[in-house]
Amino acid sequence: MTPVRPILADGSLCLDDGICRTYGTNIDLRGRAPRLVGPTMIARDIVLQIAQVLATLLLAPLLQGIILQFEERVQRGQGPGIFQPYRDLWKLFHKEIVAPDTGSWLYWVAPIVAFTTTLTVPILIPVLTNYPLPLSDMGDILGGGLILTLGSFMITLAGLDTRSAYGGIGSSRAVMVTILAEPTLILVFVGITLLAKAMLPFVVNHLLVAEPSIYWGPTHLFLVGAFFILILVETDRLPLHSSTHIEVYMIDEARILEYSGPMLAILRWASMMKQFILYTIFSNVLLFPWALSYEGTSLGVVGSTIALLGKFLIVACVVVVVETAQSRLRFYRYQEPLAASFLLAILAIVGTQLS
């Protein structure tokens, strides 16, 4: 059992030699504020929280580069290298901004909102540590999902605001996919909440580590399958998505087609960070809840960062193989994988009630 730090400070939990236990054993984690003892520990936890945000900010382009490199290797290509996204962002930040005359204030605000929302979510989830940090109780799993949705919603509005044909096509298609994707995402979060009896991702992490029977149970496996399909949807990896400028397949690319220079760089960086966040939730909360720092030491944080990249390699390999192995689908069949994800989420909720 992985030792964890005490979570609650109101006497409602049981401690055994400094080891906390979750769900069905000794400790009841209900999503309240963490106990912080002394100014040294508070300062260290604040530094760790900043480190989680910086890890998301700096490692997100690396994850994108790894995925693109895997895709090229699977297709027997050479690939541009895993650091190409950094070079692309650098070039875009040094280019001129060309804005459409038809754009309003939404055109300028949307990239900032999208970038800010993706910087907020790492505060709420276990990126490097398996215990809540000072601001982790600002929101729960559902709140993090709503924050990410806000950024996507603003980009959709910006695509419509430019009044271009491609922006309208991309925004309308994104909304059609979102109609099924967002309710499924909420159902997955509901299933996770019912499984752990709490809405904090840290509680889910502790539960799956402490209870192997729950980890290998059908409810958890259904949630893993449903969330994996959502990752394919939210990161544009379905066989109906395309990152190329082809009108038939453009969705997210069409929404941001009118952007250029630093504004486009911000949007692309925000998209990479959203992908990083979804991979982190999937890896650290659901699929591989181990190998996180439980004391907050420098060595533990470095080890958890290396372990996180290893988890990403495994998930990215599976995503690339699934994406490459599937034949290209017509757009009207977008509901098929989302319906499968919706069904898995429903089965997970039913499983929590039956158990």
N, C-alpha and C positions, 0 to 999 in steps of 0.2 A: 504494500500500500504506500502510495506517495504521501509523505508528510506535507501538511499545509499549515499556514498560519491561522490563528484564531480569527474568526470573521466578525462575530457579534460581541457587543460589550454590555448587554443588558441581562446577563445571567441565564438566558434561555437555552444555552448550549452546554454540552458536557465535554470536558477536555480530558484527555488521557495522555499524560506525559508530553503535552504540547502538540499532540496529533489530533486534528479534527477529522470527524467522520461525517458522512452525509447519508441521508435517506435510508431509513431502515436500520441504522446503527445508532450512533450516539449524538450526532449533531443535527440541528435543524437550521438550515440556512434559508432565510426568508427575504433576502434582498435588502437588508438594512445596512447602515454605514459600517465600514470596517473600523476596527480598534487601532488607533495609532498611539504608540507609547513613546513620549519623549520627542524633543525637537530634532534629534539626529535621525530618528526613523521617519519622521514627517518629511524632512528635507530629502532623504534618500528616496522615499516613495514619489515625491514630486519630480525628482530627476528621472526616475524610472518611467513615470507617466509621459514626460517629455520625450524620453528615449523611444517609447512605443509610437508616438506620433512621427518622430524623425525616421524610425525604421520603415513605417508605411510610406513616408514621403520619398525616401531615398532608395528603397529596395523595390518599389512598385515597377519602375522601368526595367529593372533587372529581371523580374518575373516575366514581364512582357517579352523581353529579349529571349529568355529561355524557351518560352512557348513557341515563339516564331522560329527559333532554331530547331526545335523538335519537329515542327511542321515540315521544314525544309528537309531534314534528315529522313523523315518518314517517306517523303515524296522523292527521295534520292537526289536532293539538291545540296548545294554547299551552304547556303545561308549567309546572312550578312554579319553574323556574330552576335553574341548575347548583349553586347554593349551598344548596339545600334540605336535603341530607343533614346539613350542619353545623347548621342550625337544628333539625332533628329530634333530633340527638344532644344538643344543648344542652337541649332540653325534657325529654328522657328523663332526663338527669342531674339535673334539678331536680324529678323526681317521686318519689313514695314507692314503696318496695319492698313488694310484696304477694306473699308466698311461700306456696305450698301446704303444708298440714299434712302431706301424705304425702311431701314431699321430704326426702331425707337429706343427708349432707354432699356427695354428688355434685352435688346441685343447686347448691351454692354454689361448688364447686371448678371445675366445667366451664367457666364463662365465663372464669375467670382463666387456666386452662390454654390455652383456645382463643386468648385474647388474647396470651399469652406466646409461644406457638408461632409466631404470625404476626409477632411482633417479632423472632424469632430468625432466620428464613429470610433477610431482607435482608442479614444479615451475610455470607451464603455466596454471593450471586449478584451479577452486575454490574448495579447500579442506575444509578450515575453514572460509574464508572470502568471501564476495560477491563483492569485489572490487579488481581491479588489484593491485598487489604488485610490488616492484621496477623492478624485472626481468620478469614479466609476459608478457611483450610485445616482448620478444625474439622470440616467435612463436605463431601460432594460432592453431585452432582445427586440421587442416590438418597436420601442422608440428608435433604436438604431436603424431598423428597416424603414421607418417613416422618414428619417433624416436622409437616407440614401434616395428614397423615392422623391423627396423634395428637389434634390439636385437634378434628377432625370426629368421631372416635371418642368423645371425652368428651362432646360435645354429644348424640350418639346415646344414650349411657348416661343422660344427664340427662333426655332425653325419656322414656325408659322408667322412670326413677326416680320421676317425678311420679305415675305410675299413672293418668294421664288417658287417655281414649280417643284424643284427638287426638295426644298425645305418642307413644302406641304406634303409631298409623297412620304418623305422620311418620318415626319411627325405623325401623320395619320396611321402609317404602318406600325410605328412604335406604340401608339395608343391601342391599336388592335391587339398587339401582343401583350401589352400591359393589362388589358381587361382580364385575361386569364392568369397571367404571371403573378400579379400582386395578390389576388385572393388566395392563390396557392401558397405564396410566401407567408401570408398571415396564418394560414392553416398549419404550415410547418412550424411556425413559432408557437402556435397554440399547442401543437403536439409535443414540442419540446417542453413547454411550460407544464403540461399535464404529466409528463414523464418525470420531471424533476421536482414538481410541486413548488416551483419558484420561477421567476422570469429573468434572473441574472444568469448570463452565460457561464460565470465562474461556478455556480452551483451545479450546472449540467456537467461541467468538466470534472468536478469532484465526484459526482455521482457515478459517472462512467468509469472513473479510475477505481473507485472503492467497490463497485458492484459488477464483476465480470458477467454475472448472469443477466443483468440489464443490458450491458454492452452487446452481448451476443443474442439478445432477445429479438423477436420479430418486430416489436414496436420501434426499437432503435434502428434496425436495418431498414425498415420502411422509411423512416425519416432521412436516413443517409441517401437512399435512392431518390426520394423526392427533392432533396436539396441539391443533389448532383445535377439533376435535370434543370433546376432553376439556375445553377451556375452556368450551364450551357446557354441558357436563354439570356441571362443578364450580361454575360461576357461576349455575346455575339458569336457563339460557337455552334448554333444550330445549323443544319444543312440548308436553311433558307436565308442565312445571313451571308454577307460578303463584305470584306474590307476594301474591295476595289470599287472604282467609280463606274459601276455598271448599273444602269437604271433599274433593271429587272430585280436586282438583289439588294439594292441599297436601302438600309434602314437608318442606323446611327450615322453612317457617313453622310447621308443626305441631309440630316438635321443640322450638321455643322459645316456644310459645304460652302456657306457664305463667309466663314471665318478664315482669318489668315494671320500670319505673324504671331506675336506673343499671345493674342487671344486664342488662337488655335492651339498653341502650345499648352496653355492652361487647361483647355478642354481635354486634350489628349492625356495630359498628366492626371487630371481628375478621373478619367476613364480607367487609366492604369491603377490608380489607387483604389477605385471601387472594386476592380478585379482582385487586387491584393487583399482587401477587406473580406470579400466573399470567400476567397481561398483560406484566409486565416480562420474565419468562423467555421468553415467546413473541416479544416484540419485540426485546429486546437480544441474545438468544442465537441465535434461529432465523431470524426474518423480517427484521429490520433490525439487523444486528450493527455498524452504523456509528454515528458521531456520539456516541461516548463519550469522556470525558476520558482522555487517556493520559499527562498530566503531573501532574494533580491541582491545577492552578492554579484560582484563584477564577473567572476568566473561563471556563475549560474546564468547570467544574462547573455554572455558570449555563447555559452553552450546552447541555450534556448534559441538564439538567433541561428546558429548553425543547424540545429535540429529543425527549425522552421523552414529553412531553405531545403533541407532534405525531404520534408513532408511535401513541400511545393513541387519538388521534382517528381515525386510519385504521382501526385494528383494531376500535374501537367501532362505527364506521359499518358495517363488514362484518358484525359480530355482530348488530347491530340489524336490518339488512336481511334476514339469513338467518333470524333469529328471527321477524320479522314476516311474511315471505313464506310461511312454513310453516303448514300447517293444524294445528289442535290434534289431537294423537294420543291414543288411549286408552293407559292406563298400561301395559298388558301389551306394548305395542310399544316400550317403552323400550330393548330390546336391539338394535333395528335400527341406530340411529346408533352405538351402542357396538361392535357387531359390525363395522361399517365401519371404525371407528377401529382396532380390533384387527387387522383385515386389513391396513390400511395400515402399522401398526407391524411386522407380520410381513414384509411386502414390503420394508420398509426394512432390516430385519435381513438378509434374504436378499440384498438388493442390496449390502450392505457385504461380504458373504462372496464374492459373485461378482466384485466389483470388485477 
